[in-house]
Amino acid sequence: MRSIQSKKGMTINDMYPAVLAILMIGMVLGVGIYILATFHDTVAISYTGSQANINVSTGTTVLINAALAEFAITDTPILTVENATASTFTNFTCTAAGTCTWGSDIIAVDTAGDLLNLTYTYDYDKADTPEEAITTTITGVATFADWIAIIVVVLAAAIVLGVVLSSFGRKRNMI
């Protein structure tokens, strides 16, 4: 005998293609974001920045250009001291975001009244450039990717509800 009532809701058999589709979408989004980020670094224009008369007495300094959109230091900064010997120091670190931490010997030179100058190479998303457009695209794709978790939860709920409804709500109308 066959049932004259049609099935309603999703079943466990519907889970396999749904899970594969979600995995494929996640992989494509992840690889796409990776490729866009790599391409962004390739097309980005490098700029040379400098900051003079740096006050290092606080132990750290945030570079002035660090406020630019998507600012990133791309080369090792060079710190020079304007004094009789024109010394160059290496006892400091700068993050890609533009925060520099100074060593104790550099702080000692600064308290002696010498002028500290920093030169660095950086990238940023200048308005109306390809790198800004790529960053906007990456942000849009990443924002869509945030919805995947919600889609998975809704899909799982639909499957559970479909199984429950088909198990307990089934009528026995047979021909």
C-alpha positions, 0 to 999 in steps of 0.5 A: 500500500502506498501513502496518499499523504505527501511528506512535509519538512526535511528528513535525515536523508536531506542532511548529506547534501545540505552539509556538503553544500555548506562545506563547499560554500565555506571552503570557497569563501575561505579560499576567496578571502585568502586569494583577495588578501594575497592580491591586495598585498600584491597591488598595494602601493608602498609609501615611505614615512618618517617621524622626527623628534620622537619622544620615547620616554613613555616606552612606546610610540604610535606612529602618526601614519598608523591612523590611516585605513589598513595601515601596515608597516612592510619593511623594518623601520630604521631609527637614527639619532641626530647627534655628533655620531649619527648613531643607528639603534636596533634595540626597538620593535615596531608592530605592523600596526605602527606601535613602536616599543623602545629599548632602555638604551634608546630611552637614555639617548632621548633623555640626553636631548638627542633627536630621534628620527624613524623612517619606515615603509608602509602600505595603506588603503588610499581612497579610490585605489584598487587596494581599497576596493579589494579591502571592501570586497574582503569585508563584504565576503567576510560579513556574508561568511558570518551568516553561515553559522546562522544558516547551519543552525536553521538548517539543523532545526529544519531537519530536526523538526522534519524528523519529529513531524514525520515521526509523530504527526503521520496519519495512516491514510492508506489506499 
